[in-house]
């Protein structure tokens, strides 16, 4: 009797435990998505208490800036009207450091900041040294010549005289370090002396002189603390909500984020939009495919074919014109009116005429497309590679002797890649807090529900089996009583004498 009571108590305890597990699992199925959402919202907003704030403030991901130069093989022949021939040199790799300063939280749910960048050459990752010499177009000569095309002949002759006086030629042979970070030029010194506000270069002239140890402008972005719907979106850049470089309101709009984090809970219908001070415009990337990075699910976004298309091919881009062939963007209006163009490397995704006009180019998707791999739940980039090319439009200008007989051509100067991938302790923390924990919660709810259902079956099965044993005992007891009564009646009949007149027959074998 004692063992039966203990079994009944154990079955009841297991059933009660099962009920708790099942209820908890059902509650978690309803509540976990909300818990995960609140966890993500708390940790991706721009708030000193959030998990991602330190990452946002000073990006821990190692960024590398790689420059590939187009070394001109035949500069003298180009002056005589022949097709340019180039060879790609590099990469020359720099470690890029980014840090935010002057961080100011405003009353309207925004934060303002300056982001400074600095570059450190990495010889072990580079294919060459900063002391390597590269033959390139002289932007001061060929750029200024195109800008003078419609000016009076007298001004062009004066320009020729100035170039000759300062020994300025159409092509120059400079080191990588000089081209990148600047070199002393007597003509630039003269311009800065008599026209101090004409160029931002106060000393040396270089393609990236204004980027090293400088900021990219004052960004004001929404924090998402009070109003999550606008998290990370740019409110203003340098105090304005739209620029005035272009010829349409749509092209002048400052859309998207500052290019570091995006709103969480992305879908394949989402797009990545950000404002680039270097390109003087907003850019939009589109979803391509799902993937994983170090076990973390990602969405890959790439540039659409229309990113640098001209207005004829893609009417919304008409505001970026005057345009040449499709696939290159005229950025002269935000680069001192110099005839500079932005595109994908080697004119990838551009009109084939552009690549065919220069020998030595080989555009292909593998080497020259850009992408960003984003964790869709948090909107944080895991792996990125942004590649862009800078080109100069050159041609012979009548009256300026230094331009010779150059045929009109968009000549690539260099292309560069900014790449970075999350790694180390930052990756481990991110994976544990924002990937592993939500995954554990997701599976735990179903495990609890399953275990609860199994445990609930134990008292039910025990009760059924107990009833079966009672029925069998009752049936067997009832049957035994009838047999006993029959046997007793038979015995009594044998003991009773046979009636008179009854003939007992002899038993025979």
C-alpha positions as CSV (number, residue, x, y, z in Angstrom):
1,X,0.0,0.0,0.0
2,X,2.9,2.3,0.8
3,X,4.6,1.8,-2.6
4,X,1.4,2.5,-4.4
5,X,1.0,5.8,-2.5
6,X,4.6,6.8,-3.3
7,X,4.0,6.0,-7.0
8,X,0.9,8.1,-7.0
9,X,2.8,11.0,-5.4
10,X,5.7,10.8,-7.9
11,X,3.2,10.8,-10.8
12,X,1.4,13.8,-9.5
13,X,4.7,15.7,-8.9
14,X,5.9,14.9,-12.5
15,X,2.5,16.0,-13.8
16,X,2.6,19.3,-11.9
17,X,6.2,19.9,-13.2
18,X,5.0,19.1,-16.7
19,X,2.1,21.6,-16.4
20,X,4.6,24.3,-15.3
21,X,6.9,23.6,-18.2
22,X,4.1,23.5,-20.8
23,X,2.7,26.8,-19.4
24,X,6.2,28.4,-19.4
25,X,6.9,27.2,-22.9
26,X,3.6,28.5,-24.2
27,X,4.2,31.9,-22.5
28,X,7.6,32.0,-24.0
29,X,6.3,31.4,-27.5
30,X,4.1,34.4,-27.1
31,X,6.6,36.6,-25.2
32,X,10.1,35.7,-26.6
33,X,9.7,37.7,-29.9
34,X,8.8,40.7,-27.9
35,X,11.7,40.1,-25.5
36,X,14.2,39.7,-28.3
37,X,12.9,42.9,-30.0
38,X,13.2,44.9,-26.7
39,X,16.7,43.4,-26.2
40,X,17.7,44.5,-29.7
41,X,16.1,48.0,-29.4
42,X,17.9,48.6,-26.2
43,X,21.3,47.6,-27.5
44,X,21.4,49.2,-31.0
45,X,20.2,52.7,-30.2
46,X,22.8,55.5,-29.7
47,X,22.8,55.6,-26.0
48,X,25.8,55.3,-23.6
49,X,24.0,52.4,-21.8
50,X,23.6,50.4,-25.0
51,X,25.8,47.5,-26.0
52,X,26.7,49.0,-29.4
53,X,27.5,52.5,-28.2
54,X,31.2,51.9,-27.7
55,X,31.3,50.3,-31.1
56,X,29.5,53.3,-32.6
57,X,31.8,55.8,-30.8
58,X,35.1,54.3,-31.9
59,X,34.7,51.5,-34.5
60,X,36.7,48.5,-33.2
61,X,36.6,46.7,-36.5
62,X,39.9,47.0,-38.3
63,X,39.3,49.0,-41.5
64,X,41.8,48.9,-44.4
65,X,42.1,51.4,-47.2
66,X,43.7,50.0,-50.3
67,X,44.7,52.2,-53.3
68,X,45.3,50.9,-56.8
69,X,46.9,53.3,-59.2
70,X,46.7,53.4,-63.0
71,X,50.3,53.9,-64.1
72,X,50.4,55.5,-67.5
73,X,52.6,53.5,-69.9
74,X,52.5,55.9,-73.0
75,X,52.3,59.5,-71.8
76,X,54.1,60.9,-74.9
77,X,51.9,59.0,-77.3
78,X,48.7,60.2,-75.5
79,X,49.9,63.8,-76.2
80,X,50.1,62.8,-79.9
81,X,46.5,61.6,-80.0
82,X,46.9,57.9,-79.3
83,X,44.8,55.7,-77.0
84,X,46.0,55.7,-73.4
85,X,47.5,52.5,-72.0
86,X,47.7,51.9,-68.3
87,X,48.9,49.2,-65.9
88,X,47.4,48.7,-62.4
89,X,49.8,49.1,-59.5
90,X,49.2,48.1,-55.9
91,X,47.5,47.6,-53.7
92,X,49.0,50.2,-51.3
93,X,47.3,49.3,-48.1
94,X,46.6,51.6,-45.1
95,X,45.1,50.8,-41.7
96,X,42.2,53.3,-41.3
97,X,41.4,54.5,-37.8
98,X,38.1,56.2,-37.1
99,X,37.0,57.9,-33.9
100,X,34.1,60.2,-33.0
101,X,34.6,63.4,-31.0
102,X,32.5,66.4,-30.0
103,X,29.6,64.0,-29.3
104,X,26.6,66.1,-28.3
105,X,23.1,64.8,-27.4
106,X,20.4,67.2,-28.4
107,X,16.9,67.7,-27.1
108,X,15.2,66.5,-30.3
109,X,16.3,62.9,-30.0
110,X,19.5,63.5,-32.1
111,X,23.2,63.4,-31.5
112,X,25.8,65.5,-33.3
113,X,29.4,64.4,-33.8
114,X,32.6,64.8,-35.8
115,X,34.3,61.6,-37.1
116,X,38.1,61.9,-37.6
117,X,40.1,59.5,-39.8
118,X,43.7,58.8,-39.9
119,X,45.7,56.4,-42.1
120,X,48.8,54.3,-41.4
121,X,50.7,52.6,-44.2
122,X,50.9,48.8,-44.0
123,X,54.0,47.6,-46.0
124,X,53.4,43.9,-45.1
125,X,49.9,44.0,-46.7
126,X,50.9,46.1,-49.7
127,X,52.3,45.3,-53.1
128,X,54.8,48.1,-53.1
129,X,56.1,51.0,-51.1
130,X,55.0,54.6,-50.7
131,X,58.3,55.5,-52.4
132,X,57.2,53.9,-55.7
133,X,56.9,56.3,-58.6
134,X,53.7,56.5,-60.7
135,X,53.1,58.3,-63.9
136,X,49.8,60.1,-63.7
137,X,47.9,63.0,-65.3
138,X,48.7,66.4,-63.8
139,X,45.3,67.3,-62.4
140,X,46.3,71.0,-62.0
141,X,47.2,71.2,-65.7
142,X,44.7,69.0,-67.5
143,X,41.9,69.7,-65.1
144,X,42.4,73.5,-65.3
145,X,42.7,73.3,-69.1
146,X,39.2,71.6,-69.5
147,X,37.8,74.2,-67.1
148,X,39.3,77.0,-69.4
149,X,37.8,75.5,-72.6
150,X,35.1,78.2,-73.0
151,X,37.3,81.1,-71.8
152,X,38.7,83.8,-74.0
153,X,41.8,82.9,-76.0
154,X,43.8,85.5,-74.2
155,X,43.3,83.8,-70.9
156,X,44.3,80.4,-72.3
157,X,47.5,81.9,-73.6
158,X,48.2,83.4,-70.2
159,X,47.5,79.9,-68.7
160,X,50.0,78.4,-71.1
161,X,52.6,80.9,-70.1
162,X,52.0,80.2,-66.4
163,X,52.3,76.5,-66.9
164,X,55.6,77.0,-68.8
165,X,57.0,79.3,-66.2
166,X,56.4,76.8,-63.4
167,X,57.5,73.8,-65.6
168,X,54.0,72.2,-65.3
169,X,53.4,69.4,-67.8
170,X,50.4,67.3,-68.8
171,X,51.8,64.2,-67.0
172,X,53.8,63.9,-63.8
173,X,56.0,61.2,-62.2
174,X,55.3,61.3,-58.5
175,X,55.6,58.8,-55.6
176,X,52.6,57.1,-54.1
177,X,53.0,59.0,-50.9
178,X,53.1,62.4,-52.8
179,X,50.0,61.5,-54.8
180,X,48.1,60.3,-51.8
181,X,49.0,62.9,-49.1
182,X,50.3,65.8,-51.0
183,X,53.4,67.4,-52.6
184,X,54.8,70.9,-52.8
185,X,53.8,72.6,-56.0
186,X,54.8,76.2,-56.8
187,X,51.7,76.8,-58.9
188,X,49.5,75.8,-56.0
189,X,51.4,78.1,-53.7
190,X,50.8,81.0,-56.1
191,X,47.1,80.2,-56.3
192,X,46.8,80.0,-52.5
193,X,48.6,83.3,-52.2
194,X,46.5,85.4,-54.6
195,X,43.2,83.3,-54.4
196,X,43.2,81.9,-50.8
197,X,39.7,80.5,-51.0
198,X,39.9,78.8,-54.4
199,X,41.1,75.4,-53.0
200,X,40.9,73.8,-49.6
201,X,44.6,72.8,-49.9
202,X,46.6,75.4,-47.9
203,X,49.9,73.6,-48.3
204,X,50.5,70.4,-50.2
205,X,48.3,69.1,-53.1
206,X,47.3,65.5,-53.0
207,X,44.3,63.3,-53.8
208,X,43.6,62.4,-50.2
209,X,45.4,65.2,-48.4
210,X,42.1,66.6,-47.1
211,X,41.1,63.2,-45.6
212,X,44.0,62.3,-43.4
213,X,43.7,63.5,-39.8
214,X,40.5,65.4,-40.6
215,X,36.8,65.0,-40.1
216,X,34.1,64.2,-42.7
217,X,31.8,67.0,-41.6
218,X,29.4,67.5,-38.7
219,X,26.7,64.8,-38.7
220,X,23.5,65.0,-36.7
221,X,21.7,61.7,-36.6
222,X,18.6,60.4,-34.7
223,X,19.5,58.2,-31.6
224,X,16.3,56.1,-31.5
225,X,16.0,56.6,-27.7
226,X,12.6,58.4,-27.9
227,X,11.5,57.6,-31.4
228,X,12.8,54.4,-32.7
229,X,11.3,54.7,-36.2
230,X,14.1,57.1,-37.3
231,X,17.1,55.5,-35.6
232,X,20.5,56.3,-37.2
233,X,18.9,58.4,-40.0
234,X,20.8,61.6,-40.7
235,X,18.9,64.7,-39.7
236,X,21.6,67.2,-40.9
237,X,25.1,67.3,-42.3
238,X,27.1,70.5,-41.6
239,X,23.9,72.1,-40.4
240,X,21.9,71.5,-43.6
241,X,19.2,68.9,-44.4
242,X,20.1,69.0,-48.1
243,X,23.1,69.9,-50.2
244,X,23.2,72.3,-53.2
245,X,25.7,70.6,-55.5
246,X,23.1,69.1,-57.9
247,X,20.3,70.2,-60.2
248,X,17.3,68.6,-58.6
249,X,15.8,68.4,-55.1
250,X,15.8,64.6,-55.2
251,X,19.6,64.4,-55.9
252,X,20.3,67.1,-53.3
253,X,18.5,65.2,-50.5
254,X,20.5,63.8,-47.6
255,X,18.9,60.4,-47.1
256,X,19.7,57.3,-45.1
257,X,22.3,57.0,-42.3
258,X,25.9,58.1,-41.9
259,X,27.0,54.7,-43.3
260,X,27.9,52.8,-40.2
261,X,24.7,51.3,-38.8
262,X,21.1,50.9,-40.0
263,X,17.7,50.2,-38.5
264,X,17.2,46.7,-37.2
265,X,14.7,44.0,-38.3
266,X,15.5,44.1,-42.0
267,X,13.7,42.1,-44.7
268,X,14.7,41.3,-48.2
269,X,12.6,44.2,-49.2
270,X,14.8,46.6,-47.2
271,X,17.5,48.8,-48.8
272,X,20.7,50.4,-47.4
273,X,20.8,54.1,-47.9
274,X,23.5,56.4,-46.6
275,X,25.0,59.8,-47.3
276,X,28.6,59.9,-48.5
277,X,30.5,63.3,-48.0
278,X,33.2,62.0,-50.4
279,X,30.7,61.5,-53.2
280,X,28.6,64.5,-52.1
281,X,25.4,62.5,-52.4
282,X,23.2,59.8,-50.9
283,X,23.6,56.3,-52.2
284,X,21.2,53.3,-52.0
285,X,22.3,49.6,-52.0
286,X,19.8,46.8,-52.7
287,X,19.3,43.3,-51.3
288,X,21.1,40.5,-53.1
289,X,21.1,37.3,-51.0
290,X,21.2,35.7,-47.6
291,X,24.5,34.4,-46.2
292,X,26.5,33.9,-43.0
293,X,29.6,35.5,-41.5
294,X,31.4,33.5,-38.8
295,X,28.1,31.8,-37.9
296,X,26.1,35.0,-37.9
297,X,23.2,35.2,-40.4
298,X,23.6,38.2,-42.8
299,X,21.9,39.9,-45.7
300,X,24.2,41.0,-48.6
301,X,23.5,44.4,-50.2
302,X,25.1,45.6,-53.4
303,X,25.0,48.6,-55.7
304,X,22.3,48.6,-58.3
305,X,23.2,48.9,-61.9
306,X,21.6,52.4,-61.9
307,X,23.8,53.8,-59.1
308,X,26.0,55.8,-61.5
309,X,23.8,55.6,-64.6
310,X,23.2,58.9,-66.5
311,X,19.9,60.6,-66.8
312,X,19.1,59.1,-70.1
313,X,19.3,55.5,-68.8
314,X,17.9,56.4,-65.3
315,X,15.8,59.6,-65.2
316,X,16.1,60.2,-61.4
317,X,19.8,60.7,-61.9
318,X,19.2,63.6,-64.4
319,X,20.0,66.0,-61.5
320,X,23.6,64.8,-61.4
321,X,24.2,65.8,-65.0
322,X,25.8,67.2,-67.2
323,X,26.7,63.6,-67.9
324,X,28.9,61.7,-70.3
325,X,28.4,58.0,-70.9
326,X,26.3,56.0,-68.5
327,X,28.1,54.5,-65.5
328,X,30.2,57.5,-64.4
329,X,29.1,60.3,-62.2
330,X,30.2,63.9,-62.7
331,X,31.4,65.2,-59.3
332,X,32.9,68.4,-60.6
333,X,30.3,70.6,-58.8
334,X,31.6,69.4,-55.4
335,X,35.2,69.2,-56.4
336,X,36.1,72.8,-57.4
337,X,34.7,72.3,-60.9
338,X,37.5,70.0,-61.8
339,X,36.3,67.5,-64.5
340,X,36.4,64.5,-62.1
341,X,34.2,61.4,-62.3
342,X,33.2,58.7,-59.8
343,X,32.5,55.1,-60.9
344,X,33.0,51.5,-60.1
345,X,36.6,50.3,-60.7
346,X,37.7,49.7,-64.3
347,X,34.3,51.2,-65.3
348,X,32.5,48.0,-64.2
349,X,28.7,48.4,-64.8
350,X,29.4,51.3,-67.1
351,X,29.0,51.8,-70.9
352,X,31.6,49.5,-72.5
353,X,32.8,52.5,-74.6
354,X,34.6,53.8,-71.5
355,X,36.7,50.7,-70.8
356,X,37.4,50.3,-74.5
357,X,38.9,53.8,-74.8
358,X,41.7,52.9,-72.4
359,X,44.0,49.9,-72.8
360,X,44.7,47.8,-69.7
361,X,41.3,47.8,-68.1
362,X,39.4,44.6,-67.3
363,X,36.1,45.2,-65.5
364,X,34.6,42.2,-63.7
365,X,32.1,41.7,-60.9
366,X,34.4,39.6,-58.6
367,X,37.1,42.2,-58.3
368,X,35.2,45.5,-58.8
369,X,31.8,45.2,-57.3
370,X,31.0,46.6,-53.8
371,X,28.9,44.9,-51.0
372,X,27.9,45.2,-47.4
373,X,27.0,42.1,-45.3
374,X,24.5,43.2,-42.6
375,X,23.1,41.3,-39.6
376,X,19.4,41.8,-40.4
377,X,18.2,41.7,-36.8
378,X,20.4,44.5,-35.5
379,X,21.3,46.4,-38.7
380,X,25.0,46.2,-37.8
381,X,27.6,45.5,-40.6
382,X,29.6,42.3,-40.3
383,X,31.7,42.5,-43.4
384,X,32.0,45.2,-46.0
385,X,34.0,46.1,-49.1
386,X,33.3,49.5,-50.8
387,X,35.1,50.1,-54.1
388,X,35.1,53.3,-56.1
389,X,37.2,54.8,-58.9
390,X,38.3,58.4,-59.5
391,X,38.8,59.4,-63.1
392,X,39.8,62.7,-64.9
393,X,38.3,63.9,-68.2
394,X,41.1,65.1,-70.4
395,X,41.2,66.5,-73.9
396,X,43.3,68.9,-76.1
397,X,42.3,72.5,-75.5
398,X,43.1,75.0,-78.2
399,X,45.3,77.7,-76.9
400,X,46.9,75.6,-74.1
401,X,50.0,74.0,-75.5
402,X,50.5,71.6,-72.7
403,X,47.5,69.6,-73.8
404,X,49.0,68.7,-77.2
405,X,46.6,66.6,-79.3
406,X,45.0,64.6,-76.5
407,X,41.8,62.8,-77.7
408,X,38.8,63.3,-75.4
409,X,38.9,60.4,-72.8
410,X,37.9,59.7,-69.2
411,X,41.2,58.5,-67.9
412,X,41.2,56.5,-64.6
413,X,43.5,57.9,-61.9
414,X,43.1,55.3,-59.2
415,X,40.5,53.1,-57.5
416,X,40.3,52.4,-53.8
417,X,38.7,49.9,-51.5
418,X,37.6,50.4,-47.9
419,X,37.0,47.1,-46.3
420,X,36.4,45.8,-42.8
421,X,35.2,42.7,-41.0
422,X,34.1,42.2,-37.4
423,X,36.5,40.0,-35.5
424,X,38.1,39.1,-32.1
425,X,36.4,40.0,-28.8
426,X,33.9,42.3,-30.4
427,X,32.7,39.5,-32.7
428,X,32.4,37.1,-29.7
429,X,30.4,39.6,-27.6
430,X,28.1,40.4,-30.5
431,X,27.5,36.7,-31.2
432,X,26.8,35.8,-27.6
433,X,24.5,38.8,-26.7
434,X,22.6,39.3,-30.0
435,X,22.8,35.9,-31.8
436,X,23.4,33.1,-29.4
437,X,21.1,34.2,-26.5
438,X,18.1,34.9,-28.8
439,X,18.7,31.5,-30.4
440,X,18.8,29.8,-27.0
441,X,15.5,31.5,-26.0
442,X,13.9,30.6,-29.3
443,X,14.7,26.8,-29.0
444,X,14.1,26.7,-25.2
445,X,10.4,27.6,-25.6
446,X,9.8,24.6,-27.8
447,X,11.9,22.3,-25.6
448,X,9.9,23.4,-22.5
449,X,6.6,22.8,-24.3
450,X,7.7,19.4,-25.5
451,X,9.0,18.3,-22.1
452,X,5.9,19.6,-20.4
453,X,3.6,17.6,-22.6
454,X,5.6,14.4,-22.0
455,X,5.6,14.9,-18.2
456,X,1.8,15.6,-18.3
457,X,1.3,12.2,-19.8
458,X,2.9,10.4,-16.9
459,X,0.0,10.9,-14.3
460,X,-2.5,10.2,-17.0
461,X,-0.9,6.9,-17.9
462,X,-0.5,6.0,-14.3
463,X,-4.2,6.7,-13.6
464,X,-5.3,4.6,-16.6
465,X,-3.1,1.6,-15.5
466,X,-4.3,1.9,-11.9
467,X,-7.9,1.6,-13.1
468,X,-7.0,-1.5,-15.2
469,X,-5.4,-3.2,-12.3
470,X,-8.6,-2.6,-10.1
471,X,-10.9,-4.0,-12.8
472,X,-8.7,-7.2,-13.2
473,X,-8.7,-7.8,-9.5
474,X,-12.4,-7.4,-9.2
475,X,-13.1,-9.7,-12.2
476,X,-10.7,-12.5,-11.0
477,X,-12.3,-12.4,-7.4
478,X,-15.8,-12.7,-8.8
479,X,-14.9,-15.7,-11.0
480,X,-13.2,-17.6,-8.1
481,X,-16.3,-17.4,-5.9
482,X,-18.6,-19.0,-8.5
483,X,-16.2,-21.9,-9.0
484,X,-16.0,-22.5,-5.3
485,X,-19.8,-22.7,-5.0
486,X,-20.0,-25.2,-7.9
487,X,-17.4,-27.4,-6.4
488,X,-19.2,-27.5,-3.0
489,X,-22.5,-28.5,-4.7
490,X,-20.9,-31.3,-6.6
491,X,-19.3,-32.7,-3.4
492,X,-22.6,-32.6,-1.6
493,X,-24.3,-34.5,-4.4
494,X,-21.8,-37.3,-4.1
495,X,-22.4,-37.6,-0.4
496,X,-26.2,-38.0,-0.9
497,X,-27.6,-41.6,-1.2
498,X,-29.1,-42.6,-4.5
499,X,-32.9,-42.9,-4.6
500,X,-34.6,-46.3,-4.4
501,X,-35.0,-48.2,-7.6
502,X,-32.0,-46.6,-9.1
503,X,-29.8,-49.2,-10.9
504,X,-26.1,-48.5,-10.6
505,X,-24.4,-49.5,-13.7
506,X,-21.0,-51.3,-13.6
507,X,-18.2,-49.3,-14.8
508,X,-16.5,-51.0,-17.6
509,X,-13.1,-50.4,-19.1
